[in-house]
Amino acid sequence: MSEALPLGAWVDRGVKLLIENDAGSLQRLGAAIEGLTESLEAGLLALPVWLMAAVFVLTGLWRVGWKFALFCAGCCAVIAATGFWPQTMVTLALILSATLLSLLIGLPLGLWMARSDRVAALVRPTLDFMQTMPAFVYLIPAAMLFGLGRVPGVLATVIFAMPPVVRLTSLGLRQVHKEQVEAGITFGCTRWQLLTKVEIPGALPSIMAGINQTIMMALSMVIIASMVGAGGLGNDVLASIQRLDIGLGFESGLAVVLLAIMLDRITETFGAQGPRRTWRERLGLGARKHNSAHSPPPPP
């Protein structure tokens, strides 16, 4: 650390002061995050493999189509056959808890940025800092404040994965057509009705794109978070690096890739624009065709 500008020493001193004077708030925060993650993990591990696989397959059929549903079935079969199903569920629990916390903070913050240029000017450099700082650096203060385990991994993941949903929520709300907002005001919408019935529906594709990116960044970060004991597939990836075990690294990495593809393809459809596909189209049966010879004549 430089003596001319000892930024590192100031940050280190600030973290130590926070630990000494937190009055138990860090412990309560850590207990809440631990409880959330443990509950999600226990729930996912309690479900039989076939039931959780059916959830992926049916969701893939509902949102994408029968080909992707078959792909999801194949992904689940490969993960279960290689013996990484429990670790995959632990990783999924970490992703869900980190994503939920990111949305609880990021969506209101994005709304605030869309409402105020001053807030946007203050928050945008912070988001740039959060996205460009190396991911490993977040693990150091998180481990100092909360020790080793799930909590520092989840918190570091939240810091790393939250910026996309904040940015895209703000961007989507700012791009809603002014004519639609003015029409809502003309028809007597309250501020809450204007937000929920006009602005959020208009910004939904952008918001869902932010949620999709947050989930993907959370998945990449929870693997790195295994360095502080977060668990899941990251432990196997880290073990393969330490042992130089190519087979273990390939199998655990493949489970990460398959989980990422399923989550990415499913979540991106929630923000897709255009007409919704029917169940017949998703099953590959095509759209219903009406016989013009037997169809009734148009009304005069």
C-alpha positions as CSV (number, residue, x, y, z in Angstrom):
1,M,0.0,0.0,0.0
2,S,1.2,3.5,-0.9
3,E,2.3,5.9,1.8
4,A,1.4,8.9,-0.3
5,L,-2.3,7.9,-0.5
6,P,-3.0,5.0,1.9
7,L,-6.5,4.2,0.6
8,G,-6.1,0.5,1.6
9,A,-5.2,1.5,5.2
10,W,-8.3,3.7,5.4
11,V,-10.6,1.0,4.1
12,D,-9.0,-1.6,6.4
13,R,-9.5,0.8,9.4
14,G,-13.1,1.5,8.4
15,V,-14.0,-2.2,8.2
16,K,-12.4,-2.8,11.7
17,L,-14.4,0.1,13.2
18,L,-17.6,-1.3,11.7
19,I,-16.9,-4.6,13.2
20,E,-16.1,-3.1,16.7
21,N,-19.2,-0.8,16.7
22,D,-21.9,-2.6,14.8
23,A,-24.0,-3.3,18.0
24,G,-25.0,-6.7,16.8
25,S,-26.6,-5.5,13.6
26,L,-24.2,-7.5,11.4
27,Q,-25.0,-10.6,13.4
28,R,-28.7,-10.2,12.9
29,L,-28.3,-9.5,9.2
30,G,-26.1,-12.6,8.8
31,A,-28.6,-14.7,10.7
32,A,-31.5,-13.5,8.4
33,I,-29.5,-14.3,5.2
34,E,-28.4,-17.6,6.7
35,G,-31.9,-18.5,7.5
36,L,-33.2,-17.6,4.0
37,T,-30.5,-19.6,2.3
38,E,-30.8,-22.6,4.6
39,S,-34.6,-22.7,4.0
40,L,-34.2,-22.6,0.2
41,E,-31.5,-25.2,0.3
42,A,-33.4,-27.6,2.6
43,G,-36.5,-27.2,0.4
44,L,-34.7,-27.9,-2.8
45,L,-32.8,-30.9,-1.4
46,A,-36.0,-32.3,0.1
47,L,-37.6,-32.6,-3.3
48,P,-36.9,-35.8,-5.2
49,V,-34.8,-35.6,-8.3
50,W,-37.7,-36.5,-10.6
51,L,-40.0,-33.8,-9.2
52,M,-37.4,-31.0,-9.6
53,A,-36.6,-32.3,-13.0
54,A,-40.3,-32.2,-13.9
55,V,-40.4,-28.6,-12.8
56,F,-37.6,-27.6,-15.2
57,V,-39.1,-29.7,-18.0
58,L,-42.7,-28.3,-17.6
59,T,-41.5,-24.8,-17.2
60,G,-39.3,-25.2,-20.3
61,L,-42.3,-26.5,-22.2
62,W,-44.6,-23.7,-21.0
63,R,-42.1,-20.9,-21.7
64,V,-40.1,-22.1,-24.7
65,G,-41.3,-25.3,-26.4
66,W,-41.1,-29.0,-26.5
67,K,-37.6,-29.1,-27.9
68,F,-36.2,-27.1,-25.0
69,A,-38.3,-29.2,-22.6
70,L,-36.4,-32.3,-24.0
71,F,-33.2,-30.4,-23.6
72,C,-34.1,-29.7,-19.9
73,A,-34.8,-33.4,-19.4
74,G,-31.4,-34.2,-20.8
75,C,-29.7,-31.6,-18.7
76,C,-31.3,-33.0,-15.5
77,A,-30.5,-36.6,-16.5
78,V,-26.8,-35.7,-17.1
79,I,-26.5,-33.7,-13.8
80,A,-28.1,-36.6,-11.8
81,A,-26.1,-39.3,-13.6
82,T,-22.8,-37.6,-12.8
83,G,-23.7,-37.3,-9.1
84,F,-23.8,-33.5,-8.9
85,W,-27.5,-33.1,-8.3
86,P,-27.2,-32.2,-4.5
87,Q,-24.5,-29.7,-5.2
88,T,-26.5,-28.2,-8.1
89,M,-29.5,-27.7,-5.7
90,V,-27.2,-26.0,-3.2
91,T,-25.9,-23.7,-6.0
92,L,-29.5,-23.0,-7.1
93,A,-30.5,-22.1,-3.5
94,L,-27.5,-19.6,-3.3
95,I,-28.6,-18.1,-6.7
96,L,-32.2,-17.7,-5.6
97,S,-31.3,-16.1,-2.3
98,A,-28.8,-13.7,-3.8
99,T,-31.2,-12.8,-6.7
100,L,-34.1,-12.2,-4.3
101,L,-31.9,-9.8,-2.2
102,S,-30.7,-8.1,-5.3
103,L,-34.2,-7.5,-6.5
104,L,-35.4,-6.3,-3.1
105,I,-32.7,-3.6,-3.2
106,G,-32.2,-3.1,-7.0
107,L,-35.8,-2.6,-8.2
108,P,-36.7,0.3,-5.8
109,L,-33.3,1.8,-6.4
110,G,-33.8,1.6,-10.2
111,L,-37.2,3.3,-9.7
112,W,-35.7,6.0,-7.6
113,M,-33.0,6.6,-10.3
114,A,-35.7,6.9,-12.9
115,R,-37.5,9.5,-10.8
116,S,-34.5,11.7,-10.0
117,D,-31.6,12.8,-12.2
118,R,-29.7,13.7,-9.0
119,V,-30.0,10.2,-7.6
120,A,-29.1,8.7,-11.0
121,A,-25.9,10.9,-11.1
122,L,-24.9,9.6,-7.7
123,V,-25.8,5.9,-8.1
124,R,-24.4,5.4,-11.6
125,P,-20.7,5.8,-10.6
126,T,-21.3,3.4,-7.7
127,L,-22.8,0.8,-10.1
128,D,-19.7,1.3,-12.4
129,F,-17.5,0.6,-9.4
130,M,-19.5,-2.5,-8.4
131,Q,-19.3,-3.9,-11.9
132,T,-15.7,-3.2,-12.6
133,M,-14.1,-4.2,-9.3
134,P,-12.6,-7.7,-9.5
135,A,-15.1,-10.2,-8.0
136,F,-12.5,-11.7,-5.6
137,V,-12.1,-8.4,-3.8
138,Y,-15.7,-8.5,-2.5
139,L,-15.0,-11.7,-0.7
140,I,-12.4,-10.1,1.6
141,P,-14.6,-7.6,3.5
142,A,-17.6,-10.0,3.4
143,A,-15.5,-12.7,5.1
144,M,-14.1,-10.2,7.6
145,L,-17.6,-9.0,8.6
146,F,-19.4,-12.4,8.6
147,G,-16.8,-15.1,8.8
148,L,-16.7,-18.1,6.4
149,G,-19.8,-19.8,5.0
150,R,-22.9,-19.0,3.0
151,V,-23.5,-15.4,4.3
152,P,-20.4,-13.7,2.9
153,G,-20.8,-15.6,-0.4
154,V,-24.4,-14.4,-0.8
155,L,-23.6,-10.8,0.1
156,A,-20.6,-10.7,-2.3
157,T,-22.9,-12.1,-4.9
158,V,-25.5,-9.5,-4.3
159,I,-23.0,-6.7,-4.7
160,F,-21.6,-8.2,-7.9
161,A,-25.0,-9.2,-9.5
162,M,-27.3,-6.2,-8.5
163,P,-26.1,-3.5,-11.0
164,P,-27.9,-4.9,-14.1
165,V,-31.3,-4.9,-12.6
166,V,-30.8,-1.4,-11.2
167,R,-29.6,0.0,-14.6
168,L,-32.2,-1.7,-16.7
169,T,-35.1,-0.9,-14.4
170,S,-34.1,2.8,-14.5
171,L,-33.6,2.6,-18.3
172,G,-36.9,0.9,-18.9
173,L,-38.9,3.3,-16.8
174,R,-37.3,6.3,-18.5
175,Q,-38.1,4.9,-21.9
176,V,-41.8,4.6,-21.3
177,H,-43.7,6.7,-23.9
178,K,-44.7,10.1,-22.4
179,E,-48.0,9.8,-24.3
180,Q,-48.9,6.8,-22.3
181,V,-48.1,8.5,-19.0
182,E,-50.0,11.6,-20.0
183,A,-53.0,9.5,-21.0
184,G,-52.9,7.8,-17.6
185,I,-52.8,11.1,-15.8
186,T,-55.7,12.4,-18.0
187,F,-57.9,9.4,-17.0
188,G,-57.3,10.2,-13.3
189,C,-54.7,7.6,-12.3
190,T,-53.1,8.0,-8.9
191,R,-49.3,7.9,-8.6
192,W,-49.5,4.2,-7.6
193,Q,-51.9,3.3,-10.4
194,L,-49.7,5.1,-12.9
195,L,-46.7,3.1,-11.8
196,T,-48.3,-0.3,-11.7
197,K,-50.7,0.0,-14.7
198,V,-48.7,2.2,-17.1
199,E,-45.0,2.5,-16.3
200,I,-44.1,-0.9,-15.1
201,P,-45.9,-2.8,-17.9
202,G,-44.2,-0.5,-20.4
203,A,-40.8,-1.1,-18.9
204,L,-41.3,-4.8,-18.2
205,P,-39.1,-6.1,-21.1
206,S,-36.2,-4.0,-19.9
207,I,-36.8,-5.0,-16.2
208,M,-37.0,-8.7,-17.0
209,A,-33.8,-8.4,-19.1
210,G,-32.1,-6.9,-16.0
211,I,-33.4,-9.8,-13.8
212,N,-32.1,-12.3,-16.3
213,Q,-28.6,-10.7,-16.3
214,T,-28.7,-10.6,-12.5
215,I,-29.4,-14.3,-12.3
216,M,-26.6,-15.1,-14.7
217,M,-24.1,-12.9,-12.8
218,A,-25.2,-14.4,-9.5
219,L,-24.5,-17.9,-11.0
220,S,-21.0,-16.9,-12.0
221,M,-20.3,-15.3,-8.6
222,V,-21.6,-18.1,-6.4
223,I,-19.0,-20.4,-8.0
224,I,-16.2,-17.9,-7.0
225,A,-17.8,-17.6,-3.5
226,S,-16.8,-21.2,-2.8
227,M,-13.5,-19.7,-1.8
228,V,-15.1,-18.5,1.4
229,G,-17.1,-21.6,2.0
230,A,-20.4,-20.9,0.2
231,G,-20.7,-24.5,-1.0
232,G,-22.4,-25.9,-4.0
233,L,-20.8,-26.7,-7.3
234,G,-18.1,-24.1,-6.6
235,N,-16.5,-26.4,-4.0
236,D,-16.0,-29.1,-6.7
237,V,-14.7,-26.6,-9.2
238,L,-12.2,-25.3,-6.6
239,A,-11.2,-28.8,-5.6
240,S,-10.5,-29.7,-9.2
241,I,-8.2,-26.7,-9.5
242,Q,-6.4,-27.6,-6.3
243,R,-5.9,-31.2,-7.3
244,L,-5.5,-30.5,-11.0
245,D,-8.3,-33.0,-11.6
246,I,-9.5,-32.5,-15.1
247,G,-12.3,-35.0,-14.9
248,L,-13.8,-33.4,-11.8
249,G,-13.4,-29.9,-13.2
250,F,-15.1,-30.9,-16.5
251,E,-18.1,-32.7,-14.7
252,S,-18.7,-29.9,-12.2
253,G,-18.2,-27.2,-14.9
254,L,-20.6,-29.0,-17.1
255,A,-23.3,-29.0,-14.4
256,V,-22.8,-25.2,-14.0
257,V,-23.1,-24.7,-17.7
258,L,-26.3,-26.8,-18.0
259,L,-27.9,-25.1,-15.0
260,A,-27.0,-21.7,-16.5
261,I,-28.5,-22.5,-19.9
262,M,-31.8,-23.7,-18.4
263,L,-32.1,-20.6,-16.2
264,D,-31.1,-18.2,-18.9
265,R,-33.5,-19.6,-21.6
266,I,-36.4,-19.8,-19.2
267,T,-36.0,-16.3,-17.5
268,E,-35.4,-14.5,-20.8
269,T,-38.8,-15.5,-22.1
270,F,-40.6,-13.5,-19.4
271,G,-39.5,-10.2,-20.9
272,A,-40.0,-11.2,-24.5
273,Q,-42.2,-9.0,-26.6
274,G,-44.6,-10.1,-29.3
275,P,-47.6,-12.5,-29.4
276,R,-47.6,-15.4,-26.9
277,R,-47.3,-18.8,-28.4
278,T,-50.1,-21.3,-27.9
279,W,-49.7,-24.7,-26.3
280,R,-50.2,-26.3,-29.8
281,E,-47.3,-24.3,-31.1
282,R,-45.1,-25.1,-28.1
283,L,-45.9,-28.8,-28.6
284,G,-44.9,-28.5,-32.2
285,L,-48.4,-29.1,-33.6
286,G,-48.6,-25.7,-35.3
287,A,-51.4,-23.2,-35.3
288,R,-54.9,-24.3,-35.9
289,K,-55.9,-23.9,-39.5
290,H,-59.5,-23.1,-40.4
291,N,-61.0,-24.6,-43.6
292,S,-62.3,-21.7,-45.6
293,A,-64.8,-24.0,-47.4
294,H,-66.6,-24.8,-44.2
295,S,-66.2,-21.5,-42.5
296,P,-69.2,-19.3,-42.2
297,P,-69.5,-16.3,-44.6
298,P,-68.5,-12.9,-43.1
299,P,-71.4,-10.8,-41.9
300,P,-72.7,-8.2,-44.4
